[in-house]
Amino acid sequence: MSNIIDQAQKIIEANGFKDSQFAFFRDASLLFTVSGLLAITLVKGKLEETTLPIQQFDIIISEWMGYFLLYESMLDTVLLARDKYLKPEGLIFPDIASIYMAAIEDQDYKEEKINFWDNVWGFNYSCIKDIALREPLVDTVDLKAVVTDPCCIKTIDLRTAKKEDLTFTVPFKLKATRNDYVHAFLAWFDIVFDCTHKKVQFSTGPHAKYTHWKQTVFYTPETITISEGDEITGRLSCSPNERNNRDLDITIAYEAPSEEKDGLRVEKETHYKMCVISLLVVAFFPFLVPSVILTQSASLDLTWSGILD
Ligand SMILES: C[S@@+](CC[C@H](N)C(=O)[O-])C[C@H]1O[C@@H](n2cnc3c(N)ncnc32)[C@H](O)[C@@H]1O
Protein backbone atom coordinates (compact mmCIF):
# COMPACT_ATOMS: atom_id res chain seq x y z
CA MET A 1 0.00 0.00 0.00
CA SER A 2 1.23 3.49 -0.88
CA ASN A 3 2.81 5.67 1.81
CA ILE A 4 1.69 8.89 0.15
CA ILE A 5 -0.69 9.30 3.08
CA ASP A 6 2.35 10.02 5.29
CA GLN A 7 3.16 12.96 3.05
CA ALA A 8 -0.48 14.07 3.22
CA GLN A 9 -0.20 14.09 7.02
CA LYS A 10 2.85 16.35 6.76
CA ILE A 11 0.97 18.68 4.40
CA ILE A 12 -1.92 18.91 6.87
CA GLU A 13 0.47 19.80 9.67
CA ALA A 14 2.44 22.26 7.53
CA ASN A 15 -0.78 24.10 6.76
CA GLY A 16 -2.03 24.35 10.32
CA PHE A 17 -4.80 21.74 10.13
CA LYS A 18 -3.43 19.55 12.92
CA ASP A 19 -5.53 19.98 16.11
CA SER A 20 -7.46 22.32 13.92
CA GLN A 21 -10.46 22.96 16.10
CA PHE A 22 -8.75 26.34 16.40
CA ALA A 23 -10.57 27.87 13.47
CA PHE A 24 -8.36 28.43 10.49
CA PHE A 25 -10.92 29.87 8.12
CA ARG A 26 -13.19 32.67 9.14
CA ASP A 27 -16.02 31.16 7.15
CA ALA A 28 -15.56 27.43 7.37
CA SER A 29 -19.19 26.39 7.39
CA LEU A 30 -18.60 23.66 4.81
CA LEU A 31 -15.94 22.00 6.87
CA PHE A 32 -17.85 22.46 10.11
CA THR A 33 -20.80 20.58 8.68
CA VAL A 34 -18.54 17.61 7.98
CA SER A 35 -17.54 16.83 11.51
CA GLY A 36 -18.59 19.63 13.76
CA LEU A 37 -14.94 20.63 13.99
CA LEU A 38 -12.57 21.98 11.43
CA ALA A 39 -10.45 18.86 11.20
CA ILE A 40 -8.93 16.64 8.56
CA THR A 41 -8.70 12.96 9.41
CA LEU A 42 -6.71 10.59 7.21
CA VAL A 43 -7.62 6.91 7.06
CA LYS A 44 -5.18 4.56 5.41
CA GLY A 45 -6.55 1.54 3.54
CA LYS A 46 -8.94 0.44 0.85
CA LEU A 47 -12.32 2.02 1.29
CA GLU A 48 -13.97 -1.40 0.96
CA GLU A 49 -11.91 -2.79 3.85
CA THR A 50 -11.79 0.22 6.18
CA THR A 51 -14.14 1.50 8.83
CA LEU A 52 -14.38 5.27 8.75
CA PRO A 53 -14.77 7.26 11.97
CA ILE A 54 -17.79 9.11 10.54
CA GLN A 55 -20.76 7.30 9.02
CA GLN A 56 -22.48 10.16 7.16
CA PHE A 57 -20.70 12.60 4.83
CA ASP A 58 -21.91 15.79 3.16
CA ILE A 59 -19.53 15.65 0.20
CA ILE A 60 -17.42 13.04 -1.57
CA ILE A 61 -14.51 14.37 -3.62
CA SER A 62 -12.63 11.84 -5.71
CA GLU A 63 -10.30 11.93 -8.65
CA TRP A 64 -11.14 8.42 -9.87
CA MET A 65 -10.90 8.86 -13.65
CA GLY A 66 -8.62 6.57 -15.64
CA TYR A 67 -7.62 6.35 -19.30
CA PHE A 68 -10.76 6.04 -21.43
CA LEU A 69 -12.47 7.27 -18.24
CA LEU A 70 -13.11 3.78 -16.88
CA TYR A 71 -9.73 2.07 -17.02
CA GLU A 72 -8.76 0.85 -13.54
CA SER A 73 -12.42 0.85 -12.46
CA MET A 74 -11.99 3.11 -9.46
CA LEU A 75 -15.47 4.45 -10.04
CA ASP A 76 -16.84 1.26 -8.44
CA THR A 77 -15.26 2.38 -5.18
CA VAL A 78 -16.76 5.88 -5.40
CA LEU A 79 -20.24 4.45 -6.00
CA LEU A 80 -19.76 2.17 -3.02
CA ALA A 81 -18.66 5.15 -0.90
CA ARG A 82 -21.74 7.06 -2.06
CA ASP A 83 -24.13 4.26 -1.12
CA LYS A 84 -22.47 3.61 2.22
CA TYR A 85 -21.49 7.06 3.47
CA LEU A 86 -23.14 9.94 1.59
CA LYS A 87 -26.05 11.76 3.22
CA PRO A 88 -29.25 11.63 1.13
CA GLU A 89 -28.81 15.27 0.06
CA GLY A 90 -25.02 14.91 -0.18
CA LEU A 91 -22.87 16.06 -3.10
CA ILE A 92 -20.25 14.31 -5.23
CA PHE A 93 -17.39 16.22 -6.89
CA PRO A 94 -17.21 15.70 -9.83
CA ASP A 95 -20.65 14.32 -10.59
CA ILE A 96 -21.02 14.00 -14.39
CA ALA A 97 -18.67 12.19 -16.78
CA SER A 98 -19.20 11.68 -20.53
CA ILE A 99 -17.26 9.60 -23.08
CA TYR A 100 -16.92 10.87 -26.66
CA MET A 101 -15.82 9.23 -29.90
CA ALA A 102 -14.61 10.41 -33.31
CA ALA A 103 -12.62 8.92 -36.19
CA ILE A 104 -9.09 9.99 -37.13
CA GLU A 105 -6.64 9.93 -40.00
CA ASP A 106 -3.44 8.52 -38.52
CA GLN A 107 -1.40 6.91 -41.30
CA ASP A 108 2.08 7.81 -39.99
CA TYR A 109 1.54 6.72 -36.42
CA LYS A 110 -0.24 3.51 -37.46
CA GLU A 111 2.81 2.67 -39.59
CA GLU A 112 5.05 3.22 -36.58
CA LYS A 113 2.93 1.48 -33.93
CA ILE A 114 1.16 -1.31 -35.82
CA ASN A 115 2.78 -1.97 -39.20
CA PHE A 116 6.16 -1.76 -37.44
CA TRP A 117 5.71 -5.46 -36.62
CA ASP A 118 5.86 -6.46 -40.30
CA ASN A 119 9.59 -5.85 -40.27
CA VAL A 120 11.50 -5.63 -36.98
CA TRP A 121 15.11 -5.08 -37.89
CA GLY A 122 14.68 -7.45 -40.83
CA PHE A 123 12.59 -10.07 -38.98
CA ASN A 124 8.95 -10.82 -39.73
CA TYR A 125 6.97 -10.22 -36.52
CA SER A 126 3.62 -9.76 -38.25
CA CYS A 127 1.88 -12.21 -35.89
CA ILE A 128 2.35 -9.58 -33.17
CA LYS A 129 0.54 -6.99 -35.26
CA ASP A 130 -2.90 -8.28 -34.30
CA ILE A 131 -1.99 -8.19 -30.62
CA ALA A 132 -0.64 -4.63 -30.91
CA LEU A 133 -3.77 -3.58 -32.75
CA ARG A 134 -6.01 -4.88 -30.00
CA GLU A 135 -4.30 -2.73 -27.44
CA PRO A 136 -5.74 0.80 -27.35
CA LEU A 137 -3.01 3.42 -27.48
CA VAL A 138 -3.05 6.25 -24.96
CA ASP A 139 -1.55 9.30 -26.61
CA THR A 140 -2.21 12.89 -27.61
CA VAL A 141 -3.87 13.35 -30.98
CA ASP A 142 -3.72 16.51 -33.05
CA LEU A 143 -7.16 18.04 -33.64
CA LYS A 144 -6.28 18.22 -37.35
CA ALA A 145 -6.31 14.39 -37.44
CA VAL A 146 -10.01 14.26 -36.50
CA VAL A 147 -12.09 13.66 -39.63
CA THR A 148 -15.62 13.32 -38.20
CA ASP A 149 -17.90 15.16 -35.83
CA PRO A 150 -17.60 13.96 -32.23
CA CYS A 151 -20.31 11.73 -30.80
CA CYS A 152 -21.17 11.46 -27.10
CA ILE A 153 -21.58 7.74 -26.46
CA LYS A 154 -22.03 7.55 -22.70
CA THR A 155 -22.88 9.86 -19.81
CA ILE A 156 -22.51 8.77 -16.22
CA ASP A 157 -24.28 10.69 -13.47
CA LEU A 158 -22.45 9.77 -10.31
CA ARG A 159 -25.43 10.71 -8.16
CA THR A 160 -27.53 7.92 -9.63
CA ALA A 161 -25.21 5.51 -11.52
CA LYS A 162 -25.05 1.86 -10.52
CA LYS A 163 -22.09 -0.48 -10.87
CA GLU A 164 -24.00 -2.36 -13.61
CA ASP A 165 -24.09 0.85 -15.69
CA LEU A 166 -20.32 0.57 -16.13
CA THR A 167 -20.86 -2.47 -18.37
CA PHE A 168 -22.57 -1.21 -21.49
CA THR A 169 -23.12 -1.40 -25.23
CA VAL A 170 -23.88 1.91 -26.91
CA PRO A 171 -24.46 2.96 -30.54
CA PHE A 172 -22.46 5.67 -32.30
CA LYS A 173 -22.81 7.64 -35.52
CA LEU A 174 -19.82 9.60 -36.85
CA LYS A 175 -20.41 12.08 -39.66
CA ALA A 176 -17.38 12.77 -41.88
CA THR A 177 -16.32 16.41 -41.99
CA ARG A 178 -14.04 15.95 -45.03
CA ASN A 179 -12.87 13.45 -47.64
CA ASP A 180 -10.12 11.39 -46.05
CA TYR A 181 -8.98 8.03 -44.72
CA VAL A 182 -9.80 6.67 -41.28
CA HIS A 183 -7.17 4.60 -39.51
CA ALA A 184 -8.59 4.59 -36.01
CA PHE A 185 -11.38 5.55 -33.67
CA LEU A 186 -10.59 8.05 -30.96
CA ALA A 187 -12.14 8.33 -27.49
CA TRP A 188 -11.90 10.90 -24.70
CA PHE A 189 -13.99 12.12 -21.80
CA ASP A 190 -15.37 15.31 -20.29
CA ILE A 191 -15.86 15.93 -16.58
CA VAL A 192 -18.40 18.27 -14.96
CA PHE A 193 -18.80 19.52 -11.40
CA ASP A 194 -22.50 20.11 -11.88
CA CYS A 195 -23.66 20.67 -8.32
CA THR A 196 -21.22 23.43 -7.47
CA HIS A 197 -22.78 26.89 -7.32
CA LYS A 198 -20.69 27.80 -10.35
CA LYS A 199 -20.42 25.01 -12.90
CA VAL A 200 -16.84 23.79 -13.47
CA GLN A 201 -15.86 21.45 -16.28
CA PHE A 202 -12.97 20.25 -18.37
CA SER A 203 -12.41 18.07 -21.39
CA THR A 204 -9.67 15.59 -22.20
CA GLY A 205 -10.44 15.79 -25.94
CA PRO A 206 -8.05 16.67 -28.78
CA HIS A 207 -9.56 20.18 -28.89
CA ALA A 208 -8.74 20.84 -25.22
CA LYS A 209 -5.65 21.61 -23.18
CA TYR A 210 -3.31 18.68 -22.53
CA THR A 211 -4.15 16.41 -19.59
CA HIS A 212 -2.28 13.30 -18.45
CA TRP A 213 -5.27 11.22 -19.62
CA LYS A 214 -4.42 12.24 -23.20
CA GLN A 215 -6.80 10.47 -25.63
CA THR A 216 -7.33 6.78 -26.41
CA VAL A 217 -6.77 5.48 -29.95
CA PHE A 218 -8.35 2.27 -31.26
CA TYR A 219 -6.70 1.31 -34.56
CA THR A 220 -8.92 -0.48 -37.07
CA PRO A 221 -7.54 -3.51 -38.95
CA GLU A 222 -8.52 -1.91 -42.28
CA THR A 223 -8.28 1.64 -43.54
CA ILE A 224 -11.72 3.19 -44.11
CA THR A 225 -12.31 5.71 -46.90
CA ILE A 226 -14.80 8.51 -46.20
CA SER A 227 -16.31 11.39 -48.13
CA GLU A 228 -17.66 14.51 -46.44
CA GLY A 229 -21.14 13.80 -45.08
CA ASP A 230 -20.68 10.00 -44.95
CA GLU A 231 -21.70 8.29 -41.74
CA ILE A 232 -19.80 5.56 -39.97
CA THR A 233 -22.29 3.81 -37.72
CA GLY A 234 -21.55 1.24 -35.06
CA ARG A 235 -21.57 0.28 -31.43
CA LEU A 236 -19.06 0.18 -28.63
CA SER A 237 -19.21 -2.34 -25.80
CA CYS A 238 -17.25 -1.91 -22.62
CA SER A 239 -16.94 -4.18 -19.58
CA PRO A 240 -14.46 -4.88 -16.79
CA ASN A 241 -12.34 -7.93 -17.62
CA GLU A 242 -13.68 -11.04 -15.86
CA ARG A 243 -10.29 -12.09 -14.49
CA ASN A 244 -8.98 -8.67 -13.55
CA ASN A 245 -11.74 -6.15 -13.06
CA ARG A 246 -9.25 -3.24 -13.26
CA ASP A 247 -8.69 -4.13 -16.94
CA LEU A 248 -11.23 -3.22 -19.62
CA ASP A 249 -12.60 -5.28 -22.50
CA ILE A 250 -13.80 -3.01 -25.30
CA THR A 251 -15.38 -4.07 -28.59
CA ILE A 252 -15.98 -1.70 -31.49
CA ALA A 253 -18.23 -2.83 -34.33
CA TYR A 254 -18.74 -0.49 -37.27
CA GLU A 255 -20.20 -0.16 -40.74
CA ALA A 256 -18.86 2.38 -43.23
CA PRO A 257 -19.96 3.28 -46.78
CA SER A 258 -16.55 2.25 -48.15
CA GLU A 259 -17.03 -1.23 -46.70
CA GLU A 260 -20.25 -1.86 -48.66
CA LYS A 261 -20.48 -5.12 -50.61
CA ASP A 262 -23.17 -5.51 -53.30
CA GLY A 263 -24.86 -2.37 -51.94
CA LEU A 264 -25.02 -3.82 -48.42
CA ARG A 265 -23.06 -2.52 -45.50
CA VAL A 266 -20.60 -4.97 -43.96
CA GLU A 267 -20.03 -4.92 -40.22
CA LYS A 268 -16.45 -5.14 -38.97
CA GLU A 269 -15.75 -5.89 -35.32
CA THR A 270 -12.55 -5.62 -33.28
CA HIS A 271 -11.98 -6.66 -29.67
CA TYR A 272 -9.62 -4.50 -27.64
CA LYS A 273 -8.21 -4.92 -24.17
CA MET A 274 -6.78 -2.22 -21.91
CA CYS A 275 -4.46 -3.73 -19.32
CA VAL A 276 -1.40 -2.60 -17.39
CA ILE A 277 0.93 -5.29 -18.72
CA SER A 278 0.19 -4.62 -22.34
CA LEU A 279 0.59 -0.84 -21.88
CA LEU A 280 4.10 -1.54 -20.61
CA VAL A 281 4.84 -3.94 -23.43
CA VAL A 282 4.02 -1.46 -26.14
CA ALA A 283 6.16 1.12 -24.42
CA PHE A 284 9.22 -1.10 -23.99
CA PHE A 285 8.92 -4.22 -26.11
CA PRO A 286 10.30 -2.77 -29.35
CA PHE A 287 13.57 -2.16 -27.53
CA LEU A 288 13.69 -5.71 -26.15
CA VAL A 289 13.29 -7.37 -29.51
CA PRO A 290 15.16 -9.40 -30.53
CA SER A 291 17.99 -9.30 -27.98
CA VAL A 292 15.94 -10.40 -24.97
CA ILE A 293 13.33 -12.63 -26.48
CA LEU A 294 15.51 -15.76 -26.44
CA THR A 295 16.82 -15.31 -22.94
CA GLN A 296 13.61 -14.20 -21.26
CA SER A 297 11.02 -16.24 -23.07
CA ALA A 298 9.31 -17.33 -19.82
CA SER A 299 8.56 -13.81 -18.68
CA LEU A 300 7.54 -12.77 -22.16
CA ASP A 301 5.13 -15.72 -22.40
CA LEU A 302 3.52 -14.45 -19.24
CA THR A 303 3.23 -11.02 -20.76
CA TRP A 304 1.65 -12.21 -23.95
CA SER A 305 -0.84 -14.43 -22.16
CA GLY A 306 -1.97 -11.33 -20.27
CA ILE A 307 -2.71 -9.61 -23.56
CA LEU A 308 -4.18 -12.55 -25.43
CA ASP A 309 -6.81 -13.41 -22.82
C1 LIG B 1 -6.47 8.16 -10.03
S1 LIG B 1 -5.58 8.14 -8.51
C2 LIG B 1 -5.69 9.77 -8.03
C3 LIG B 1 -4.56 10.20 -7.21
C4 LIG B 1 -4.44 11.70 -6.93
N1 LIG B 1 -5.70 12.40 -7.03
C5 LIG B 1 -3.43 12.30 -7.87
O1 LIG B 1 -3.78 13.10 -8.74
O2 LIG B 1 -2.27 11.94 -7.77
C6 LIG B 1 -6.67 7.28 -7.49
C7 LIG B 1 -6.21 7.09 -6.07
O3 LIG B 1 -7.21 6.33 -5.38
C8 LIG B 1 -6.60 5.29 -4.64
N2 LIG B 1 -7.54 4.16 -4.61
C9 LIG B 1 -7.83 3.31 -5.62
N3 LIG B 1 -8.71 2.38 -5.21
C10 LIG B 1 -8.98 2.65 -3.91
C11 LIG B 1 -9.80 2.02 -2.92
N4 LIG B 1 -10.50 0.94 -3.21
N5 LIG B 1 -9.83 2.55 -1.68
C12 LIG B 1 -9.09 3.66 -1.39
N6 LIG B 1 -8.30 4.30 -2.28
C13 LIG B 1 -8.23 3.79 -3.53
C14 LIG B 1 -5.34 4.94 -5.41
O4 LIG B 1 -4.39 4.37 -4.55
C15 LIG B 1 -4.92 6.31 -5.93
O5 LIG B 1 -4.11 6.94 -4.98
The ligand as a Gaussian input file, in Angstrom:
#p B3LYP/6-31G(d) Opt

LIG

0 1
 C       -6.468000       8.156000     -10.026000
 S       -5.582000       8.136000      -8.513000
 C       -5.686000       9.773000      -8.035000
 C       -4.563000      10.203000      -7.213000
 C       -4.438000      11.704000      -6.934000
 N       -5.699000      12.399000      -7.035000
 C       -3.430000      12.296000      -7.873000
 O       -3.785000      13.099000      -8.736000
 O       -2.272000      11.937000      -7.768000
 C       -6.671000       7.283000      -7.490000
 C       -6.207000       7.092000      -6.074000
 O       -7.209000       6.331000      -5.384000
 C       -6.599000       5.288000      -4.644000
 N       -7.538000       4.157000      -4.611000
 C       -7.828000       3.312000      -5.617000
 N       -8.713000       2.378000      -5.208000
 C       -8.984000       2.649000      -3.906000
 C       -9.796000       2.021000      -2.921000
 N      -10.497000       0.936000      -3.212000
 N       -9.832000       2.553000      -1.676000
 C       -9.092000       3.664000      -1.389000
 N       -8.299000       4.302000      -2.280000
 C       -8.231000       3.794000      -3.529000
 C       -5.339000       4.943000      -5.409000
 O       -4.386000       4.373000      -4.553000
 C       -4.918000       6.307000      -5.933000
 O       -4.109000       6.944000      -4.984000

